[in-house]
Amino acid sequence: MGGFFPSFPFYIPHSEGIAHWFDIFWWSFQLIVMGGLLLALRKLAIGADRERNNGSAQQSSPQSGGPA
Protein backbone atom coordinates (compact mmCIF):
# COMPACT_ATOMS: atom_id res chain seq x y z
CA MET A 1 0.00 0.00 0.00
CA GLY A 2 3.04 2.28 0.05
CA GLY A 3 2.40 3.95 -3.30
CA PHE A 4 4.05 7.02 -4.73
CA PHE A 5 1.20 9.43 -3.92
CA PRO A 6 0.41 10.16 -0.27
CA SER A 7 -3.01 9.28 1.10
CA PHE A 8 -4.96 9.60 4.31
CA PRO A 9 -3.83 7.09 6.92
CA PHE A 10 -7.45 6.20 7.72
CA TYR A 11 -10.37 4.69 5.83
CA ILE A 12 -13.50 6.77 5.19
CA PRO A 13 -16.46 4.37 5.22
CA HIS A 14 -19.32 4.79 2.70
CA SER A 15 -17.46 7.49 0.80
CA GLU A 16 -18.78 8.00 -2.72
CA GLY A 17 -15.89 10.22 -3.76
CA ILE A 18 -16.26 13.45 -5.71
CA ALA A 19 -19.35 13.98 -7.86
CA HIS A 20 -18.76 13.92 -11.61
CA TRP A 21 -19.99 17.50 -12.09
CA PHE A 22 -17.38 18.87 -9.68
CA ASP A 23 -14.44 18.48 -12.10
CA ILE A 24 -16.24 20.45 -14.82
CA PHE A 25 -17.30 23.10 -12.32
CA TRP A 26 -13.77 23.37 -10.87
CA TRP A 27 -12.01 23.80 -14.21
CA SER A 28 -14.64 26.27 -15.42
CA PHE A 29 -14.19 28.25 -12.20
CA GLN A 30 -10.40 28.20 -12.63
CA LEU A 31 -10.64 29.39 -16.24
CA ILE A 32 -12.92 32.28 -15.27
CA VAL A 33 -10.92 33.36 -12.21
CA MET A 34 -7.49 33.01 -13.80
CA GLY A 35 -8.66 34.66 -17.03
CA GLY A 36 -10.03 37.60 -15.04
CA LEU A 37 -6.83 37.84 -13.04
CA LEU A 38 -4.76 37.77 -16.22
CA LEU A 39 -6.85 40.52 -17.82
CA ALA A 40 -6.67 42.66 -14.65
CA LEU A 41 -2.88 42.32 -14.45
CA ARG A 42 -2.59 43.10 -18.16
CA LYS A 43 -4.63 46.28 -17.68
CA LEU A 44 -2.43 47.34 -14.75
CA ALA A 45 0.76 46.67 -16.73
CA ILE A 46 -0.46 48.62 -19.77
CA GLY A 47 -1.42 51.54 -17.51
CA ALA A 48 2.03 51.50 -15.86
CA ASP A 49 3.72 51.44 -19.26
CA ARG A 50 1.65 54.40 -20.46
CA GLU A 51 2.51 56.42 -17.35
CA ARG A 52 6.22 55.61 -17.78
CA ASN A 53 6.16 56.53 -21.48
CA ASN A 54 4.28 59.79 -20.80
CA GLY A 55 6.76 60.70 -18.06
CA SER A 56 9.79 60.10 -20.26
CA ALA A 57 8.22 61.99 -23.18
CA GLN A 58 7.61 65.03 -20.99
CA GLN A 59 11.19 65.00 -19.70
CA SER A 60 12.74 64.76 -23.16
CA SER A 61 10.61 67.49 -24.77
CA PRO A 62 12.04 71.01 -24.65
CA GLN A 63 10.32 73.31 -22.20
CA SER A 64 8.73 76.48 -23.55
CA GLY A 65 9.83 79.84 -22.25
CA GLY A 66 13.46 78.85 -21.77
CA PRO A 67 16.50 80.52 -23.26
CA ALA A 68 16.93 79.92 -26.97
Number of C-alpha atoms within 10 A of each C-alpha: 4 6 6 6 5 7 10 6 6 6 8 9 6 6 7 7 7 8 8 8 8 10 11 11 11 11 11 12 12 12 12 12 12 12 12 12 12 12 12 11 12 12 12 12 12 11 12 12 12 12 12 11 11 11 11 11 11 10 9 8 8 9 9 7 6 6 5 4
